[in-house]
Structures are given as C-alpha cells and as structure tokens.
Amino acid sequence: MKKKLLMFVLALCLIMPVAFMLSACDDDKPAPAQEQHVHSWNNEWSKDATNHWHDCDGCEETKDVAAHNFVFSSHKTPATCTVAGVDIEVCSVCGQTREVSVNATGVHTPDEHGFCSQCGEYQGEMIAVNTQKSFSTIDPGTYYFKFAIETTKEYRRSAYGFLSTELHFFGKRDGEWQPIVMSVNFEAIADTDDHYVYLVATPAQQANNAWIKVFSQCAHGHIDNYGFCTDCDEYVGVEIDLDDVNNGTPVAMPETQGDEIIFVRVPIDNSKHYSLLTNNTNWDQSIDDEKYYVKNGNSYTEITGFLGLVRDNASRTAKGYYFCPSEWPHTDNYLYAVLTVNGETYVETADTLTVSTAHVVNTATGYCYAGEYTGTEIEIGEEVTLSLTVGQKAYYRFADPGDYQLKRVLTAPLQSSDIVIYYTDSNGAFHDAEFTNTYADHTASFDGYYYVVITAGATFENGKFVVLDDVIPAIGRGAVPSSTYYMGDTYSSTGKEYEDAGYVDNLGASQIKYLRFEIEKETEYSFTIEGAELASNADVDIWYYDNTGAHEITTNWGSITLSDGTDGYLYVHVNNNSGSAVSGGFELTKVN
C-alpha cells in the first residue's frame, strides 16, 4: 500500500512541469480578431421609483439616467378642511406615478345656515342672550350667529345696522331646517333639536358699529299656588306699589274670561292695618273664592278672620275687614291675595282695586276693629282744644288715676251733650261713667283707661275740655307732677287798661269758663262785670294763687291789690248755673 502511494506522488511531480511548459507555448500565438458591438438603444424609458433611463437592447449599457420630474396629475382622495388627502403625481418625462399625502386645507365653506359643507362644523359665533354683540360690517359678507333657547322663556330681538329683512332665523326640528319668526316683541319659541336658534345676517349696508341683541324673559309657564313662577322665582301677579298703598291710588286689575285665578300682593308694614276695596260690583259678582296669606320663611300662612275684599265703603262695619300684619309672623312684608274668578263672569280691565291703610273705627269706642286704639292719649289736667263739623267724632283716653274723684270741665262752644266718658268691664264692654262738672267717685275701668268720645252736635271751632281730679284746684290752676298747668284764657296788660278784656260769649248752661289777667303786684286795680246777663245769671269767682295754693277773694273784690308773694295773675272762674246761655265781659283798670 505504501509502495502505490509513493508511485502516485512521483508521477504527479513529473506531469506538473510538462503542463507549465505547454501553456507557455500557447501564449506566444497571436489572438484571433474580435467583432465591434453597436448599441441598440430602446426608445421606451426604463424607470424605477427614483430615476428613468434608456436601456441598450444588446447589452447592459444604459444612458440618459435622470431623476423623475413629478407633477400633479389627479386627486385620489381630495383633502378637506380637517382631513388630509392623497394626490396622484406623474413624471412629466417618463410617466412614472406616485401617491403623495396632502395636508388638510383648514378652510371651511359655510352653507346657507353657517355649517361647513365639508366637515359639518358650525362656522358662526355663539352669542349670549341679553348681551349686545357689536361688530363691523364694513367688509361685505354673511354673518352667522347662534344662541341657546329654553322652553320656559320668551324671546325678542333688536339690531342696529340691519334691516329686518336681512336677519334670518332658523332652527332644526326633526332633522329639518325651519324658519323661526322672531320679532321685536317677546314671544315663546318652540324647542329645536339642539336647543339653538341660528341667525344668518346679510347686511346690505356698511357700518362700523353694527350690533345684534337677543332678549329673553321667563314665560312663567309654571305658577305655584301663591303667584310665583317656579322656573324663575318671580312674582307674576298684580303687584301693588307701596306709593299706591300710601296714596290710596286705584290699581287696574287684569281682564279675565272666568275660570281663572288672579294673584295680588300688597306691601305691608307692621305699624298699619290693611283692607282691599273694589270700585264697583263686578268683583263682588265674579269672585268665587278669596284667600289671603303671608310668607314666613319658605312656607305660607293663611290669614284667618280677614274677610278680604270690601265691596263698598258702607259695608265696612264688621270686625275682620282689616288685616293687621303685626299679628301674623312674616318675613317678606307682603300680603298675598289669591282670587278665584268664576267661569261665567267677564271682568274688564276697568275694574280697580284700592288698598286702604286707614283704621276702621268702632264709632262707639274709638277702637279700630283690627284691635288698635285710634284715639289720642291724654293726661288728667291736660286741656284739649278741638274743632269738629256736625256729626264728626273725636276719641281720647286717659289712665284711671285710682281713688281720686274726677270731673270733666267744658269750655264753649263744646256742649255737655257732645261728650261721653266710658269705662270698661271685664268683658271689654263700654259703659257710661257719667262724668259731670262736679267731682265724684267713678267706677274703676277694667282695662285701666277711661275713654272720651265726642260727637259734634253742631259744627264748632276751638272747643275745649279737661278732666280734673281733686288734686287740681277748681280755678283751673294747679299742680300736675313736676309742672303747673292752666287751662283757661290769659290776658295781658298793655298799659293802664286791658285791650280786648276777657269776654264770655254765649256760655252754655252748666258750662264753666276760666280766664286770668296778668297784673302788676302791689298795685291796686278796679274790677267790674260788664253785662247784666252775666252778672245776674252766673257765678263769678275771683282767685289768686301763691306758693300756699289757691285763694278766693270773697270781699271787696271791686278793688284788688295782689301782694308780691303771688304769681302775678288774677284768676276768674265763671260757672253758668242758669238754664240758658249767658254773655258778658270784665273790665280791669289800674287805679291812679
């Protein structure tokens, strides 16, 4: 085996040199001549995504290699205002095509209602109701606006720089556009699909300061039982102004066709009493039911014992026609009236309602039927001067002083038949206390007051009366706590004699008149009565007053001198004890 391998290697070594020698001989021979290649260029363009060129049909050679020159050819997917598109481009040389992305245009095209015809987005401006929108219309064009609506409200429009024919309102209902009528008067607008009304304004004129405004108010479609709109909390009834209440001005009531509820509210004050007075019988015939309330917090309290509408002045005689706010807790200072009109009555707007705040007075006592005393508070010893026409009444009351005797003193022209003084019992009833011009004990008044009721039997001016207790001297001059009081007429000297000396004019039977004359102390005066009627039919008493009290001059009073300790007045007390009226006067003269 080893011998065969060795023989193979030796043979290979001999063959290799011979092969190299033979190869060298062939290279020395001349090469045969080759044929010249002529390119055959193809007229059609070859191309790829980037370049185009011409190929040789006989070889791999190329020529005219160049980049494509792409130009727009068509839209594969047109771009819109908000969505990118795709365009087709073609090489202007070789016809190679490609697709390129195109940006969204961003340009909206409004349709006739202001919505973009491509994307559907609204291109107008949202305006706020009850707010003026100002803008310029110098640049021609169409202006688009929209505003929100509510079914609980009414709307109207106003504008400057536009004709009414240049304002177009639309709304979409059930998917269909419908024109909406909107005028300068408040009207309700039926709801739309999207709760908006759209405005298209096409001004023909130019204005720098054009504006549009849409107004709204509540339609008051939901009213509670007391006259308040539950949508806006506004009171929708007849609201009587406070000035009308104070002035008694009639307020026009709404026209009704019956089967209707009318709400009225009246401003009230705790210090007053109120009644409602109609001016004719229409309301009397038309009101089926009337209820009255005050508001206390969030709740209402019905007024009981208040009869409400007064049909005429003459009928105001029963307790209950007046409402007293102070007796009913309330928080908003209104009286609410709810009036139900019957279905068969037509009430015209000419009907009026007057609110009265005057007292309805019990003519026998001076108390308002609402419970408040309407007369004047007086003190014992306080002179009251009054003037009344025939049949007119005046009311006064004074505190019962307790154990003192009392009397009442009148000064003409007030007559004893004009005045009655009452006391009250435990049931509140009034009884004649039978006061006269003489001190006497009187029945104690249960409520602590005596009540003076004066009824003029004839018209008079400057009548006077005073109620005295036995602390006050009969001359009309005396002590009331920490002060002095004189109830008569005072005359002053203007020299030697008195001008317009004290005069008693038609002093009635059983009446008393007080006079006093200011004189110089330590000076002698003569005093005489002028008029036989007065001198013979009346008691004339003369008094003076010092720090020890009142003193009557009983002797030699025709000549009078007052000491320095007096108060400087001569007092005259005239008591007509006759059965008829008397007249006369006094002459007081300084003695030389």
SVG drawing of the C-alpha trace seen along z (x, -y; Angstrom):
<svg xmlns="http://www.w3.org/2000/svg" viewBox="-133 -158 142 160">
<polyline fill="none" stroke="black" stroke-width="0.4" points="0.0,0.0 2.8,-2.3 4.6,-1.5 1.5,-2.6 1.1,-5.9 4.7,-6.7 4.4,-6.0 1.4,-8.3 3.3,-11.2 6.3,-10.8 4.1,-10.7 2.4,-13.9 5.7,-15.6 6.7,-14.7 3.5,-15.8 3.3,-19.3 6.4,-20.8 5.3,-19.5 1.9,-21.2 3.5,-24.6 5.7,-24.3 2.9,-23.6 0.9,-26.6 3.8,-29.0 3.8,-27.9 0.1,-28.8 0.5,-32.4 3.0,-33.2 0.5,-32.6 -1.4,-35.8 -5.2,-36.1 -7.9,-35.8 -9.6,-39.2 -12.9,-40.1 -16.2,-41.9 -17.0,-45.7 -20.5,-46.0 -23.0,-48.6 -25.6,-49.7 -29.2,-49.5 -31.0,-52.0 -34.6,-51.3 -36.9,-54.3 -39.1,-53.4 -38.0,-54.7 -36.9,-52.3 -37.6,-53.6 -37.7,-52.9 -39.2,-54.8 -36.4,-57.4 -34.9,-57.7 -35.7,-56.9 -33.2,-56.0 -32.8,-54.2 -31.6,-50.6 -29.4,-49.1 -31.2,-46.2 -27.9,-44.3 -26.1,-44.8 -26.5,-46.0 -25.4,-49.6 -27.9,-52.5 -28.0,-56.2 -29.9,-59.4 -30.2,-58.4 -32.1,-61.2 -34.4,-61.8 -38.1,-61.9 -39.8,-65.2 -43.1,-64.6 -46.1,-66.9 -49.7,-66.8 -52.0,-64.5 -55.2,-64.0 -56.7,-63.6 -57.0,-60.1 -58.6,-61.3 -59.2,-65.0 -58.1,-66.8 -60.8,-68.5 -60.8,-71.3 -59.9,-68.9 -58.8,-65.6 -55.5,-65.1 -55.9,-63.8 -53.9,-61.8 -52.8,-63.2 -51.5,-61.3 -48.3,-62.7 -46.8,-61.6 -43.3,-62.1 -43.5,-64.6 -40.7,-62.7 -41.4,-59.0 -44.9,-58.8 -43.9,-57.2 -46.6,-57.8 -46.6,-58.1 -49.1,-58.9 -48.4,-61.8 -50.2,-62.9 -51.8,-66.3 -52.4,-68.3 -56.0,-69.3 -56.9,-72.6 -58.1,-74.2 -60.5,-76.2 -64.2,-75.9 -67.0,-76.6 -70.2,-77.7 -73.5,-76.5 -76.7,-78.6 -77.1,-78.1 -73.5,-78.6 -72.3,-74.9 -69.2,-73.8 -70.3,-71.9 -67.3,-69.5 -66.9,-68.8 -70.3,-69.9 -68.7,-72.1 -70.6,-75.4 -68.7,-78.4 -70.7,-81.1 -70.3,-82.7 -72.1,-81.8 -73.8,-84.9 -75.1,-85.3 -78.8,-86.1 -79.4,-89.6 -75.9,-90.7 -75.2,-93.0 -72.9,-91.7 -71.1,-94.5 -69.1,-94.1 -68.3,-95.9 -70.0,-95.2 -67.5,-97.2 -66.3,-94.0 -69.2,-92.6 -70.3,-89.1 -72.7,-86.9 -72.5,-86.7 -73.6,-83.7 -74.7,-83.5 -76.5,-81.2 -78.0,-81.4 -79.4,-78.9 -83.1,-78.8 -85.1,-77.5 -88.8,-76.4 -89.5,-78.3 -88.6,-81.7 -89.8,-84.1 -87.5,-86.0 -87.3,-89.1 -84.6,-90.7 -83.1,-94.1 -80.4,-95.2 -78.6,-98.2 -77.1,-98.3 -79.6,-95.7 -83.0,-95.8 -85.4,-93.3 -85.4,-91.5 -81.6,-91.0 -82.0,-88.9 -82.9,-85.3 -83.6,-82.9 -83.6,-79.1 -83.9,-76.1 -83.8,-72.4 -86.7,-70.3 -87.0,-66.6 -83.8,-66.9 -85.3,-69.5 -84.4,-73.2 -87.3,-75.5 -87.5,-79.3 -88.3,-80.8 -90.3,-84.0 -88.6,-86.4 -89.8,-89.9 -89.3,-92.9 -92.0,-91.6 -91.5,-88.8 -92.8,-85.5 -92.2,-81.9 -90.1,-79.8 -90.8,-76.1 -87.8,-74.0 -85.4,-72.8 -83.5,-69.6 -80.3,-71.0 -81.9,-73.8 -80.4,-76.5 -81.7,-79.2 -79.4,-80.2 -79.2,-83.7 -77.9,-84.4 -77.3,-88.2 -76.8,-89.6 -76.3,-93.3 -76.6,-95.4 -75.2,-98.5 -71.8,-99.0 -71.5,-100.1 -68.6,-100.2 -70.9,-99.9 -73.5,-97.3 -74.9,-95.2 -77.4,-92.5 -79.0,-91.7 -81.5,-88.9 -83.5,-89.5 -85.2,-86.8 -87.6,-86.7 -89.3,-83.9 -92.5,-82.7 -93.9,-82.0 -95.3,-78.7 -95.4,-77.1 -97.0,-79.1 -97.4,-77.9 -100.4,-78.4 -99.4,-81.9 -98.4,-83.6 -94.7,-82.7 -93.1,-81.3 -91.4,-78.1 -89.0,-78.5 -87.6,-81.9 -89.0,-82.6 -90.5,-85.8 -93.9,-87.0 -96.3,-87.1 -99.4,-88.6 -100.7,-92.1 -98.1,-93.9 -99.4,-97.0 -96.7,-99.7 -96.1,-101.0 -96.8,-104.5 -100.2,-103.3 -100.9,-101.9 -99.9,-105.1 -101.8,-107.3 -104.9,-105.1 -104.3,-105.0 -106.6,-102.5 -104.7,-99.8 -106.0,-98.3 -106.9,-94.7 -106.3,-92.2 -109.0,-91.3 -110.4,-87.8 -112.7,-85.5 -113.6,-83.5 -112.3,-80.1 -109.1,-81.9 -107.0,-82.6 -105.8,-86.2 -102.8,-86.8 -102.4,-90.1 -99.8,-91.1 -99.6,-94.2 -96.6,-95.6 -97.3,-95.8 -96.0,-97.5 -96.4,-96.2 -97.5,-99.6 -100.5,-99.7 -103.8,-97.9 -104.9,-97.0 -108.1,-96.4 -108.8,-95.8 -111.6,-97.9 -113.1,-97.4 -114.6,-100.2 -117.7,-98.5 -119.8,-95.4 -118.1,-93.4 -115.7,-91.9 -118.4,-91.2 -120.2,-89.1 -117.1,-87.4 -115.0,-86.3 -115.9,-82.7 -113.2,-82.4 -110.6,-84.6 -107.7,-83.5 -105.0,-85.6 -101.5,-84.6 -98.3,-85.9 -95.0,-84.3 -92.9,-83.1 -89.6,-81.7 -90.3,-79.1 -93.9,-78.5 -97.2,-80.4 -99.7,-81.1 -103.3,-81.6 -104.9,-84.7 -108.0,-83.7 -110.7,-86.2 -109.9,-88.5 -112.9,-88.9 -110.8,-90.5 -112.4,-92.4 -114.6,-95.1 -117.5,-95.6 -118.1,-99.3 -117.3,-101.8 -120.6,-101.5 -120.2,-97.7 -117.0,-98.2 -118.7,-97.7 -117.8,-94.2 -114.6,-93.2 -112.3,-91.4 -112.3,-93.6 -108.8,-94.8 -105.7,-92.8 -103.1,-93.5 -99.6,-92.4 -98.2,-92.6 -100.4,-89.7 -99.0,-87.3 -95.3,-86.4 -93.9,-87.1 -90.6,-87.5 -91.1,-89.3 -93.5,-92.1 -96.3,-91.2 -99.9,-90.3 -100.7,-87.7 -104.2,-87.5 -105.4,-84.6 -108.7,-85.3 -110.7,-82.7 -112.9,-84.1 -116.0,-82.1 -116.4,-80.7 -119.5,-82.7 -118.2,-86.2 -116.3,-88.6 -114.2,-91.1 -113.0,-94.2 -109.6,-95.9 -111.5,-99.0 -112.1,-97.3 -109.7,-98.6 -108.6,-97.6 -107.7,-100.1 -105.7,-99.2 -106.6,-101.2 -104.5,-101.5 -106.9,-103.7 -108.4,-102.3 -112.0,-101.0 -113.1,-102.6 -115.8,-101.4 -117.7,-104.6 -118.8,-103.9 -115.3,-103.3 -112.6,-104.7 -111.0,-101.3 -110.1,-100.0 -111.8,-96.7 -108.3,-95.4 -107.8,-95.9 -105.7,-99.1 -106.9,-102.2 -107.1,-105.1 -107.7,-108.0 -105.4,-110.3 -103.7,-109.6 -104.2,-112.5 -103.3,-113.2 -105.6,-114.2 -105.4,-118.0 -104.4,-118.4 -106.6,-120.8 -107.8,-119.6 -108.8,-122.0 -110.6,-120.7 -112.8,-121.8 -115.3,-119.4 -118.0,-119.5 -121.5,-118.4 -121.6,-114.6 -117.9,-114.3 -116.3,-112.3 -113.1,-112.5 -111.6,-110.0 -109.4,-110.4 -108.4,-108.2 -106.7,-108.8 -105.4,-106.5 -107.6,-105.7 -106.0,-107.5 -107.4,-105.2 -109.1,-106.6 -109.3,-110.2 -112.5,-111.9 -112.9,-113.1 -114.9,-115.6 -114.9,-117.0 -114.9,-120.7 -116.0,-122.0 -115.4,-125.4 -117.8,-126.8 -118.6,-126.1 -118.2,-122.4 -121.5,-121.3 -122.1,-118.7 -124.3,-116.8 -121.4,-116.3 -119.2,-114.3 -119.5,-110.9 -116.8,-109.3 -116.7,-105.5 -115.2,-102.8 -114.7,-99.1 -115.8,-96.0 -114.1,-92.6 -115.8,-91.6 -114.5,-94.6 -117.9,-96.3 -118.1,-100.1 -120.4,-101.8 -121.1,-105.5 -119.0,-106.6 -121.4,-109.6 -118.8,-112.3 -120.2,-115.8 -118.6,-119.2 -118.7,-118.1 -116.1,-116.0 -117.4,-112.5 -116.3,-108.9 -116.5,-106.7 -116.5,-103.0 -113.0,-101.8 -112.2,-100.9 -111.2,-97.2 -108.5,-97.9 -107.1,-100.9 -108.4,-103.6 -111.4,-106.0 -112.5,-106.7 -113.7,-110.1 -116.0,-110.1 -117.0,-113.4 -119.7,-113.7 -120.3,-117.2 -124.0,-118.1 -123.2,-121.2 -120.1,-122.5 -117.7,-124.3 -114.2,-125.6 -111.8,-125.7 -114.0,-123.9 -112.1,-122.8 -112.4,-120.2 -110.2,-119.0 -110.6,-116.1 -109.6,-117.0 -109.0,-115.1 -109.4,-116.5 -105.7,-117.3 -106.3,-120.2 -107.9,-123.4 -111.2,-124.4 -109.7,-127.6 -108.0,-125.5 -104.6,-126.3 -102.8,-123.5 -100.1,-121.0 -99.6,-118.2 -96.4,-116.2 -93.3,-118.5 -95.2,-121.2 -98.1,-123.7 -100.9,-123.9 -103.5,-126.5 -106.5,-125.6 -108.2,-129.0 -107.6,-132.1 -104.8,-134.5 -105.0,-138.3 -102.0,-140.7 -102.0,-144.4 -100.8,-146.9 -100.8,-149.9 -103.4,-151.3 -106.3,-149.3 -106.7,-145.9 -107.3,-145.7 -109.9,-143.1 -110.7,-142.4 -111.9,-138.9 -115.3,-138.2 -117.7,-135.4 -119.6,-134.7 -122.7,-132.5 -121.5,-130.4 -123.9,-127.4 -125.9,-126.2 -123.8,-124.4 -120.6,-125.3 -117.5,-126.8 -115.1,-129.3 -111.7,-130.2 -109.8,-133.5 -106.8,-135.1 -105.4,-138.6 -101.7,-139.5 -101.4,-142.4 -98.7,-144.3 -98.1,-143.2 -98.7,-145.7 -100.8,-147.7 -104.5,-148.5 -107.0,-147.6 -110.7,-148.0 -112.6,-145.0 -116.2,-145.1 -118.5,-142.8 -119.9,-144.1 -123.3,-142.7 -126.3,-142.3 -126.9,-138.8 -123.5,-137.6 -123.7,-139.4 -127.1,-138.1 -127.2,-134.6 -123.6,-133.2 -121.4,-132.7 -118.2,-134.6 -115.4,-133.7 -112.1,-135.6 -108.9,-133.9 -105.2,-134.4 -102.5,-131.9 -99.3,-131.8 -97.0,-129.2 -99.5,-128.1 -102.2,-127.4 -105.3,-129.0 -107.2,-131.7 -110.6,-133.1 -111.3,-136.9 -114.7,-137.0 -114.9,-140.6 -114.4,-144.0 -113.3,-142.4 -114.2,-145.5 -110.8,-146.9 -108.0,-144.4 -104.3,-144.5 -102.1,-141.4 -99.1,-141.0 -95.6,-140.4 -96.0,-136.7 -98.5,-135.9 -97.7,-134.7 -98.9,-137.9 -102.2,-136.7 -105.8,-137.4 -108.0,-134.3 -111.6,-134.4 -113.9,-131.4 -117.3,-131.7 -119.8,-129.0 -123.1,-129.3 -125.7,-127.8 -128.6,-129.1 -130.7,-127.2 -129.7,-129.3 -126.6,-130.7 -125.0,-133.9 -122.7,-136.5 -120.7,-139.4 -117.2,-140.6 -114.9,-142.1 -113.3,-145.4 -110.0,-145.6 -108.4,-149.0 -105.3,-150.2 -106.3,-152.7 -104.3,-156.0"/>
</svg>
